[in-house]
Each structure stands twice: as C-alpha cells, then as structure tokens.
Amino acid sequence: MSILKPDFIKPVAIGAVIFAALAFLPSLVDSYYMSLAISVVSFAVLATAWSMFSGPTRYISLATVVFFGIGAYTVAVLGEVLAFPLVLLCAGLAGTVVALLVGFSTLRLAGVYFVIFTFGLTELVRQVVSWYEVNVTREMGRYVFLDITQNDIYWQLLALFAVLLLTGFVLGRSRLGFALRIIGEDETVAKHCGIDVTRVKVALFVLSALFMTLTGAIIAPRWTYIDPVIAFNPMLSFQVVIMALLGGPRRLLGPLLGVIPLTLLFEVLTASFPNHFSILLGCVFMVIVYLLPGGVVGLYEKYRAPKKRTLSTDTETTRKSEEKTA
Amino acid sequence: MNTEILLSISGLHKAFGGLIAVNQMQFDVHAGEIVGLLGPNGSGKTTVMNLISGALSPDEGKVVIGGKNITSLPAHKISHSGIARTFQLVRVLPDLDCVENIEAGLAYRTNPLWGDAAHKAALELLDRIGLAKQAHIPAGDLTYIDQKRLELGRALALQPKLLLLDEWLAGLNPSELQDGIALVRKLKDEGLTIIMVEHVMDAIRSLCDRCVVMNAGTKIADGTPDEVLSDPEVVRAYLGDSHA
C-alpha cells in the first residue's frame, strides 16, 4: 500500500509539523492579526477546495458562496439548538445534498453555461432564503450568539485546512484523482477508457462543496449578525476564483500562493478604499488573467520548462547516437 | 477461420438534423477477423465507429457484442464490454507522460490495475509498442507516429475483444506505414478482432480479411478486399459514373 511509503510519510510529516506550529499563533499575536489569520485560513480552505474540483476539470464554478452561505445559515438557524459539532454535521449534510442536486443537474453542461448557472444559483438560493425569512419566519436577519472565541474559530479552520490538504494529497495519488486529471485533459478519452465521468465530476464537486460549507459554518459565529445579503454575497465567489487563479489551481499548494498576497491586498483595499473595492477587485482580476494566465505556479513552471525541454532533446540525441553505435 | 460472430450490427440509423449519416447499416464481424470499413469521405464510416463505441447513440438499430446488447449504452460501459478505439484525429493526454497515458487505459477497465502493478504493466506495454525509451516524456511532445502508437497502446491497455482503428495508418510515411502494418498484423495474430476505417489501399489489401464499403450512409458492398475493390458500385462511389 502506497500509504506506508517514505514519499507519502515525508510530506505528511512536514505538513503536520507546520500545522502544529501554526496552532500556537494565538499566543504570539494580538486580536487584529488573529482576525487577519482567520481570513487567510478561511480563504485558503475555500480556494484550495475550489481548485480541487475546478483545477483539473477546468469547470469554473461561481457557486462557492452558495455552499459557504448554506454553512453559515445552518449555524444561524441551529446554533442555539444543537451542540456545535452536531451543527457542523447538519451543515455538512445540507451542503452535500445541495451539491449532489447541483452536480447531477449541471455537470453535463459545458463551459460558459456552467459558469452562468453557478452564478445564477447564488442569486436563486439567496432569493429563496430571503423569501422564506420574509414569509415564513417573518424575520429578516438572524443573530448568532455562540460561546465560540476568535481563537476557537482559528483552530477549527486550521484543522479543516489540514484535513483538506491531506484529502487533496491522498486524492492526487488515487484512482479518483487520476480520473479527474484524465477528464481535464480529454473528457472523450476518459469515457472511452471506462471512466464514468459524470460520477467522478459529481463526487469531486460534492467533496469540494463540503469543505466550503464547513468553512461558512465555522466562520459564522464571528459575524454575530447575518442575513441573506451577507451570507450569499457573490463577491466571495469571485475573490476565491481570483485567488486560486493567481496561485495556480492545478497544484495542491498553488492556491495558497494566491491566497496570502490577495487576502492582505484586499485587507488594505477595504481599509483604504471602502467605496471603490469592487472596481479595484475587477482591476486585480483583469491584471491576473492577462499577465499570469497560469498563476504563480505556471510562471515558475514556465521558467523551469526550457531546461526540461533541453533535457528531453538531450536524451533524444543520446538515444539516436546509441542507436547508431548499436 | 473462426466463425463465431463477435459483433453484430443491424438496422443502424443515425441522422444529424436533416442529414442521414448512417442509413440501415448492417454487418457482422467474426472473432479474430480484421474488417476494413471503406468509403469516400463523408460516407458515414466514422459515425459508425462512434455508434459502436458509444461516442454517439443511434436513432434506431442494434449493436450486439458477444451476445450482449450494448445499443445506446454510455461509452464507459461499452468500453467495459470489451471495445476499445483510437480516434481519427489522434487523441493523447498531452500533459501526461507516456506511462500515465497507458495507465489511463489500465486503471478503469473491468479488472483494473493501479499503483506499482499498473506502472509495471504500462512499461511492458510501452515496450511492446516500441515506446519504452519515451516512457517519461509528456505525450504532447511525441512525434505524430509515436502519438499514434501511444494511442493504440492506451486502447490495448483496456484488453479489448474488439479494437476500432479510425484511420490509424493515415499520415504515416512509407517506412512508418510498414511498421504500422506489421504492428496491426501482430495484434491479429494475438487473436484480436479489429475493425479499421482506412484509405491506405496497401494496408487494406495486406491486412483485411473482409471489407464493408459505405457510400452516403449505406452499405454498398461486403466481401474480400479484391471482390469489393473491383465491384462497379464501389468504383462508381469513389470515382464517379464514367469510370464504372
């Protein structure tokens, strides 16, 4: 079994040490930096989870906030009724069910239709929740008063991120992960190799949505007040896409390279230009898409690639000379 | 010669809008046979291949392999029923290396291989199709003939009973063509049944036991290569009335 091999144990051990060290952050910095750290880790989970599905398949999903919002709303509704772990479980279930429905009904759509659908889905879910609150509970907006501290949120998110990275790492070496890569390369070939492409895509979509839902659920107590406009803000979906694209969605740690600089940048932008945030976000998006289509990871690989090519031509020449001598 | 029928196609019909691409096609393929599927461009050969392999689903008709009705099944299930194919425009997985391209064929078949076993089997198969030295080169960097070999390798990795080759020999230079023909003949000797869409006459004459000729979606001839190539109907389809 490949789990016992050193090339599996080593990265997992290094990761475990890094995460253990990060768990001590609250005793080192004040609450402003903790709040920043929570933003970084939550975006790290969202962007990595997004990339887990959208990276290999190249399906651009704008539904991140649908799942994030479902998680947050579950906490708002059930937070004071059930123990928090049970609330997380319910959130996970709700996210999974919605992801299954969306997956089976839309993953046959290709390209731009999928993008538009996921964007429309955000609006649909927000309107449905608003309608329910207005007509059934007759109360728009809910308070979340839970005995959960900022540090608790940070630790939960950190643990979630660790689980996500481990999942992604195992997935990258599994038949399921390989199937997803083949689908991303050529869906037709994938089918003719015996891969049930719909099932693989739905499975990964659901897995990615589950992590997004849990992020929303864990972070909800930070807000104290939520309403559909806050919980289902489409801006979040775009931010996640930009971060993942800047980092490079086709490597496990790629999105992280986009999350750290952009979370800091967004922090500065919201603080200094609160009224122009959307415009600046749009500009950042365009700069990234035009200048760095492959992300930071792509840039790195591009500078490494020429070497690799020469190497393969070298082997080619050696091969030919070998053949001649033979 | 083995007379057991492996594949049986009957009443196959497919239209794209107003264009009838395949019209009441009917033929059988015996186990161990190489059948050439011929016809002028646009006569519906590739559509027939797509209907057999599940890339398209027929409007009417039946496809049966080894007694099992596979009509309109999704492509991945058809591949599990023992049919593998190559594509008219070669389709490798360009960013994956040659070993991974073969593993794609090994990992999802009925008796899948994964991990070390798959790696070993992939290297053996690469050796068999003459790509052992390119094992770790991305498929997109291979030459055209090597991409074709690799695509064939991926199809063989599925351990098919029936192999569909869609113009697999097209675009090769004369020495590559000889290699290609030798490779296909080797597969036949190993007992594989093959349907090949082909325009290269040398290959058809030297490889095919039987040919089915199509024109405008319909079957116009069925017989040995010599019989069908001298059939006036076939000559008319290719060259026009004045030559018949």
Interface residues (C-beta under 8 A of the other chain):
Chain A: S2 R175 F178 A179 R181 I182 E185 D186 T188 V189 A190 K191 H192 C193 G194 I195 D196 V197 R309 S312 T315 R319
Chain B: S53 G54 A55 P74 A75 H76 S79 H80 A84 R85 F87 R91 L93 P94 D95 L96 E100 E103 A104 G105 A107 Y108 R109 T110 P112 W114 G115 K133 I137 D141 R154 L158
